[in-house]
Amino acid sequence: MTPHSTDHALETDPAHASSSSISSIANGHPPHKSSELEQQAVYILLQLEPQARNAQTVKELQFLAVNNTRQLLPYRQAFVFSAGASARNRCHVETASSLPMIQREAPITQWLERTLHAIRNKHDIPTTQRWTVDDCPPDLKTQWREFSFAHVLWCPFVLSNGTFLGGLWLAKETPWLDSEASVAQRLSDTYAHAWGALCGNKKTARPKTFSRYWWWLALLITLIGLHLPVSMSTLAPMEIVAKDPAVVSAPMDGVIADILVPPNTLVAKGQTAFVYEDTNFRSQYEVAEQNLAKAVAEYRKAAQGAFFEGEDNAQASLLITDVRLNETKRDFALERLEQIEVKAAKSGLLIYSAKSDWIGRPIEVGQRIMDIADPTHIELRIDLPVNDAIVLNEGADIEVFLDARPLETLGATLTRASYQAMPLPDHILAYRVTGTFNDPDPEVRIGWRGTAKIYGDQVSLGFLLFRRPMAFMRQFLGL
């Protein structure tokens, strides 16, 4: 597409011959001499304005601007530009005279958009302007003669509130007259009004000064906001647990026969919590008693024979030791038999998983079976994953969000945190954090779960937002 192929000269156009009378038309004054050409120019202008306002779409209006404007202004080239998303963005070529469509990849399209962007940055005045090759940037001058005629008339489409919609690029070989620029200004106002009416509430570009002001203001507010001090915080799952519970452990190896108290119920001090299977313990006790009786009988026999023979006296000394050994075994078996009923060491809430988890299950001495806790003496147990860990200080504030009370927030205080991480059942390393409620609620029960928000030291908002990306870059990119 070249400047000579986009349009043809209009030497025979009556409007071209009457350009000297257009100034009076544009200024709204009737011509001093009523001639046929002047009357025809007025008629054409009065036709173009309603045609523009009656356009049904923006595309139809753009087509009318590049083609029907020729009836009034003698140009050889015409292009309609639309504004970008903001005044700083480049305008885009939408329509060209005598062409059905625009090719975005064409060199003339790229050159027109770059040239208009460069000139508007240099002369950003929302009025009709006349440009020549001297106004073109040095790196674009060589293509001016290839893609455009010598003299260009730029007619911006600007609404009354300053909104910039686009503009009309008109080019020809001869300089533009003041009267022609005046008429072009009037037509561009008409086209802008029609374009604004078709756009309705759609976003259009504002003047560059307005856009730059808000961009700089937003940048300043962002920089100030990134330096605002905020408290470091992290979220972790939590559970309400008993504080300093009494542990009920297995006193000896064996198998649990029955648990007499249901889980999570109150138990009194001295009440039997669970019993062992006693078959082996009774058998061991009976065997120990029989062995003791046998040892006693042998000792008595040897003691009676010692009155008659000296050897029996020495044998009696050995047998008395055997009697004492069997007595010890009998007492140990009796003690184990008496321990088959495990009793509660104190009153409180008996906490364990379920009866089915323990009945018939072999246990070892010292194994933790259940806890006895005071329902009003509770604390928080928080498992803080290593990836979410922050610097924790004793006395830090904690906000608790219980699943059972999703609309309430409870306050707590951090009491201690483990130095080493421990593996959780789901194969996640976590630090064990403990906290206490600031104002304990008697309705909060042991076993309730939820989420805890732990607060740390004060940091800048920027550090809080970019902490994870920075940690990722340092760990995986070595920065």
C-alpha positions in Angstrom: 0.0 0.0 0.0 1.6 3.3 -1.1 0.4 6.9 -0.9 -0.4 6.9 -4.6 -2.5 3.7 -4.4 -4.7 4.6 -1.5 -6.6 7.4 -3.1 -7.0 9.5 -6.2 -6.8 13.3 -6.7 -10.1 15.2 -6.6 -9.4 18.0 -9.0 -13.0 17.8 -10.3 -14.6 17.9 -6.8 -16.6 21.1 -6.3 -15.6 21.2 -2.7 -11.9 21.5 -3.8 -12.7 24.5 -6.0 -14.6 26.2 -3.1 -11.9 25.8 -0.4 -11.6 29.6 -0.1 -15.2 29.9 1.1 -15.0 27.1 3.7 -13.6 29.3 6.4 -16.8 31.3 6.7 -18.8 28.0 6.8 -16.6 26.6 9.6 -16.9 29.8 11.7 -20.7 29.8 11.4 -20.9 33.0 9.3 -22.7 33.0 6.0 -20.5 33.9 3.0 -20.5 37.5 1.8 -21.1 36.4 -1.8 -23.7 33.7 -2.3 -22.2 31.5 -5.1 -23.3 28.1 -6.4 -20.0 26.5 -5.1 -20.4 28.0 -1.6 -24.0 26.8 -1.4 -22.9 23.3 -2.5 -20.2 23.2 0.2 -22.7 24.2 2.8 -25.1 21.5 1.6 -22.3 18.9 1.7 -21.4 19.9 5.3 -25.0 19.7 6.4 -25.2 16.2 4.8 -22.0 14.9 6.5 -23.0 15.9 10.0 -26.3 13.9 10.2 -24.7 11.0 8.4 -22.1 10.8 11.1 -24.6 11.0 13.9 -26.9 8.4 12.3 -24.1 5.8 12.0 -25.1 2.6 13.7 -21.6 1.3 14.7 -18.1 2.7 15.3 -16.9 0.8 12.2 -19.5 2.5 10.0 -18.5 5.9 11.4 -14.9 5.2 10.7 -15.6 4.2 7.1 -17.7 7.3 6.6 -14.9 9.5 8.0 -12.2 8.2 5.6 -14.3 8.2 2.5 -17.2 10.8 2.7 -15.0 13.5 4.1 -13.5 13.7 0.7 -16.6 15.5 -0.5 -15.6 18.5 1.5 -11.8 18.3 1.9 -9.3 17.7 -1.0 -7.1 14.9 0.5 -5.3 12.0 -1.2 -4.9 9.7 1.9 -7.1 9.2 4.9 -6.6 7.0 8.0 -8.7 6.7 11.2 -6.9 5.9 14.4 -8.4 4.6 17.6 -6.9 5.4 21.1 -5.2 2.8 23.1 -6.2 1.6 26.6 -4.5 4.7 28.0 -3.1 8.0 26.5 0.4 6.6 26.7 -0.3 3.7 24.5 -0.1 3.8 20.8 -3.1 4.6 18.6 -4.1 1.8 16.2 -5.0 2.2 12.5 -8.6 1.1 12.1 -9.7 2.2 8.6 -8.1 3.6 5.5 -9.6 5.4 2.5 -10.3 3.2 -0.5 -9.3 0.0 1.3 -11.8 -2.7 2.6 -9.6 -3.7 5.6 -6.3 -3.0 7.3 -3.4 -5.4 7.5 -1.7 -5.1 10.9 1.5 -6.6 9.7 1.8 -4.2 6.7 4.9 -1.9 6.9 2.7 1.2 6.3 0.5 0.3 9.2 3.5 -0.2 11.5 5.0 3.1 10.3 1.9 5.1 10.8 1.3 3.9 14.4 5.0 4.5 15.3 5.0 8.0 13.7 1.8 9.1 15.2 2.9 7.9 18.6 6.3 9.8 18.3 4.8 13.0 17.1 2.0 13.0 19.7 4.5 12.6 22.5 6.3 15.7 21.1 3.2 17.8 20.3 0.5 16.5 22.5 -2.1 19.2 21.8 -5.7 18.1 21.4 -6.4 20.3 18.4 -6.1 20.1 14.7 -2.5 20.2 13.6 -0.5 20.3 10.3 2.6 18.1 10.0 5.3 17.7 7.5 8.4 15.5 7.2 10.2 17.9 9.5 8.0 16.9 12.4 8.8 13.2 11.9 11.5 11.6 14.1 14.8 11.0 12.3 14.6 7.3 12.3 11.2 7.5 10.5 11.8 10.3 8.0 13.2 8.0 5.3 9.8 6.2 5.0 7.7 9.4 5.0 8.0 9.8 1.2 7.3 6.1 0.7 4.2 5.8 2.8 2.7 9.3 3.1 2.2 12.5 1.1 4.2 15.6 2.0 1.5 17.4 4.0 -0.5 15.8 6.8 -3.5 17.3 8.6 -4.1 15.6 12.0 -7.7 15.9 13.3 -8.0 14.4 16.9 -11.4 13.1 18.1 -11.7 14.7 21.6 -14.9 14.8 23.7 -16.0 17.9 25.7 -14.8 16.2 28.9 -11.3 15.7 27.5 -11.6 12.1 26.6 -9.4 11.2 23.6 -11.0 8.7 21.2 -8.7 8.7 18.3 -8.2 10.8 15.2 -8.2 11.3 11.4 -5.0 11.4 9.4 -5.4 13.4 6.1 -2.5 13.7 3.6 -2.0 15.4 0.3 0.8 16.9 -1.8 0.1 20.6 -1.2 0.0 22.5 2.1 -3.2 22.7 4.0 -5.0 26.0 4.1 -6.3 27.6 7.3 -9.9 27.4 6.0 -9.4 23.7 5.4 -8.1 23.2 8.9 -11.1 25.0 10.3 -13.5 22.8 8.4 -11.6 19.7 9.5 -11.8 20.8 13.1 -15.6 21.1 12.8 -15.9 17.7 11.2 -13.6 16.1 13.8 -15.8 17.5 16.6 -18.9 16.0 14.8 -17.1 12.6 14.4 -16.0 12.7 18.1 -19.5 13.4 19.3 -20.9 10.5 17.2 -18.1 8.2 18.3 -18.7 9.0 22.0 -22.4 8.3 21.7 -21.7 4.9 20.1 -19.2 4.0 22.7 -21.6 4.7 25.6 -20.0 3.7 28.9 -17.0 1.8 27.3 -13.6 2.7 28.6 -11.7 5.3 26.5 -8.3 6.8 26.9 -8.0 10.0 29.0 -5.4 12.7 28.3 -1.9 11.7 29.0 -1.4 14.2 31.8 -4.3 12.7 33.7 -3.0 9.1 33.2 0.5 10.0 34.2 -0.7 11.7 37.4 -2.6 8.6 38.5 0.2 6.2 37.6 2.7 8.2 39.6 0.2 8.5 42.5 -0.4 4.8 42.5 3.3 4.1 42.4 3.9 6.4 45.4 1.1 4.8 47.4 2.4 1.3 46.6 5.9 2.2 47.8 4.6 3.8 51.0 2.3 0.7 51.5 5.2 -1.7 51.1 7.1 0.0 54.0 4.2 -0.1 56.4 5.0 -2.1 59.5 2.8 -5.2 60.0 3.0 -8.2 62.3 4.4 -11.4 60.9 1.8 -14.2 61.1 1.3 -17.8 60.1 -1.6 -20.3 60.2 -1.3 -23.8 61.6 -3.8 -26.6 62.7 -4.5 -26.8 66.4 -6.2 -29.0 68.9 -7.6 -28.4 72.4 -5.7 -30.8 74.8 -5.6 -31.4 78.5 -2.9 -29.5 80.5 -0.8 -31.7 82.8 -3.0 -34.9 82.5 -2.4 -38.0 84.7 -1.1 -40.8 82.5 -2.6 -44.2 82.9 0.0 -46.7 81.7 0.3 -50.5 81.7 1.8 -51.7 85.0 2.9 -55.0 83.4 2.9 -57.0 80.2 -0.4 -58.6 79.3 -3.7 -58.5 77.4 -6.5 -56.1 78.2 -9.7 -58.0 78.9 -12.1 -55.1 79.3 -12.3 -51.3 79.8 -15.0 -50.5 82.4 -15.3 -46.8 81.7 -16.4 -45.4 78.3 -14.1 -42.9 76.7 -14.4 -39.2 77.5 -16.4 -39.7 80.6 -15.7 -38.7 84.2 -14.0 -41.3 86.5 -13.6 -41.2 90.3 -10.3 -41.7 92.1 -9.8 -45.4 92.9 -12.4 -46.5 90.3 -11.3 -49.4 88.1 -10.4 -48.2 84.6 -9.6 -51.5 82.9 -8.7 -55.1 83.7 -6.2 -57.6 82.3 -6.9 -61.1 81.1 -6.1 -63.0 84.4 -5.7 -66.6 83.1 -1.9 -66.6 83.0 -1.5 -64.6 86.2 -3.7 -67.0 88.2 -1.9 -70.0 86.8 1.5 -68.5 87.6 0.3 -67.8 91.2 -1.0 -71.3 91.7 2.2 -72.8 90.3 4.3 -70.6 92.7 2.2 -71.7 95.7 2.6 -75.3 94.9 6.4 -74.9 94.5 6.5 -73.1 97.8 4.5 -75.9 99.5 6.8 -78.5 98.1 9.9 -76.6 99.2 8.5 -76.2 102.8 7.7 -79.9 103.0 11.3 -80.8 101.9 12.7 -78.3 104.4 10.6 -79.8 107.3 11.7 -83.3 106.4 15.4 -82.3 106.4 15.0 -80.3 109.6 13.6 -83.4 111.4 16.4 -85.6 110.2 19.0 -83.2 111.4 18.5 -84.5 115.0 19.8 -87.8 114.0 22.4 -87.3 111.2 24.8 -84.4 110.6 24.3 -84.5 106.8 20.6 -83.7 107.1 21.5 -80.5 109.0 23.6 -79.2 106.1 20.8 -80.1 103.7 18.3 -78.2 105.8 20.3 -75.0 105.4 20.1 -75.3 101.6 16.4 -76.1 101.6 15.5 -73.0 103.7 17.1 -70.9 100.9 14.9 -72.6 98.4 11.8 -71.9 100.5 12.6 -68.2 100.7 13.1 -68.1 96.9 9.7 -69.7 96.3 8.1 -67.4 98.7 9.5 -64.4 96.7 8.1 -66.0 93.5 4.7 -66.6 95.1 4.6 -63.0 96.4 5.5 -61.6 92.9 2.8 -63.7 91.2 0.3 -62.6 93.8 1.3 -58.9 93.3 0.8 -59.3 89.5 -2.6 -61.0 90.1 -3.7 -58.1 92.3 -2.7 -55.6 89.6 -5.0 -57.1 86.9 -7.5 -54.3 87.9 -5.9 -50.9 87.0 -7.5 -48.1 89.0 -7.7 -44.3 88.4 -5.1 -42.4 90.3 -7.3 -39.3 90.5 -10.7 -38.0 89.5 -11.2 -36.5 86.1 -12.1 -37.0 82.5 -10.9 -40.4 81.1 -9.5 -39.8 77.7 -8.6 -42.6 75.2 -9.5 -43.5 71.6 -12.0 -46.4 71.8 -12.6 -49.7 73.6 -12.2 -51.7 70.4 -8.7 -50.3 69.9 -7.5 -51.9 73.2 -9.6 -54.9 74.2 -7.8 -58.1 73.3 -4.6 -56.2 72.4 -1.3 -57.2 74.0 0.4 -54.3 75.8 3.8 -53.8 77.3 4.7 -52.5 80.7 4.9 -48.7 80.7 2.8 -48.3 77.5 0.4 -45.3 77.6 -3.2 -46.4 77.5 -5.2 -43.4 78.6 -5.1 -40.0 80.3 -7.1 -38.6 83.2 -7.5 -34.8 82.8 -9.3 -31.9 84.4 -11.9 -30.6 81.8 -11.3 -27.0 83.0 -7.5 -27.2 82.8 -6.8 -27.1 79.0 -4.2 -25.7 76.6 -3.6 -25.4 72.8 -1.4 -27.9 70.9 -0.4 -26.4 67.6 1.6 -28.3 64.9 3.4 -25.6 62.9 4.8 -27.0 59.6 8.4 -26.2 58.9 7.6 -24.5 55.6 5.3 -22.0 57.4 7.6 -21.4 60.5 8.4 -17.9 61.6 10.4 -16.6 64.6 8.3 -17.4 67.7 8.8 -15.7 71.0 7.3 -16.6 74.3 4.2 -14.6 75.0 3.3 -14.0 71.4 -0.3 -13.5 70.6 -2.4 -16.2 69.1 -5.9 -16.0 67.5 -7.9 -19.3 67.6 -10.6 -20.2 65.1 -12.4 -23.3 66.3 -14.3 -25.4 63.7 -17.1 -25.8 66.2 -17.5 -22.0 66.5 -16.6 -20.6 63.0 -18.0 -17.1 63.8 -15.9 -16.6 67.0 -12.3 -15.7 67.6 -10.6 -16.6 70.9 -7.4 -15.0 72.2 -4.5 -17.0 73.5 -0.8 -16.7 74.4 2.2 -18.7 73.3 3.9 -20.5 76.2 6.5 -22.7 74.6 7.7 -24.0 71.2 9.9 -26.9 70.5 13.4 -26.4 69.1 13.3 -29.5 66.9 10.7 -30.5 64.4 9.0 -33.8 64.7 7.2 -35.9 62.0 3.5 -35.9 61.9 1.3 -38.9 60.9 0.9 -37.4 57.4 4.7 -37.3 57.0 5.1 -33.6 57.5 7.8 -32.1 59.7 6.3 -29.6 62.2 7.2 -27.8 65.4 5.1 -28.4 68.4 3.8 -25.1 69.8 1.8 -24.8 73.1 -0.4 -22.0 74.1 -3.0 -21.0 76.8 -6.2 -19.1 76.5 -6.3 -15.6 77.8 -9.9 -15.9 79.0 -10.8 -19.6 79.2 -14.3 -20.5 78.1 -15.9 -23.3 80.2 -17.8 -24.5 77.1 -14.6 -25.2 75.1 -14.0 -29.0 75.2 -11.0 -31.1 75.0 -10.6 -32.5 71.6 -12.0 -29.6 69.6 -9.9 -28.7 66.6 -9.4 -25.6 64.5 -6.8 -23.2 63.1 -4.5 -21.0 65.1 -3.0 -17.7 63.8 0.4 -17.0 65.5 1.8 -13.5 65.4 5.6 -12.9 65.3 7.8 -9.8 65.1 6.9 -6.7 63.1 8.2 -6.5 59.5 7.4 -4.4 56.5 4.5 -5.3 54.3 6.8 -5.8 51.4 8.8 -8.4 53.3 5.6 -10.2 54.3 4.3 -10.3 50.7 7.6 -11.5 49.1 8.9 -13.7 51.9 7.9 -16.9 50.2 9.2 -15.9 46.7 12.5 -14.9 48.3 12.8 -18.1 50.2 12.1 -20.1 47.0 14.7 -18.2 45.1 17.4 -18.7 47.8 16.6 -22.4 48.2 16.2 -23.4 44.6 18.1 -20.8 42.6 21.0 -20.1 44.9 20.5 -16.3 45.0 
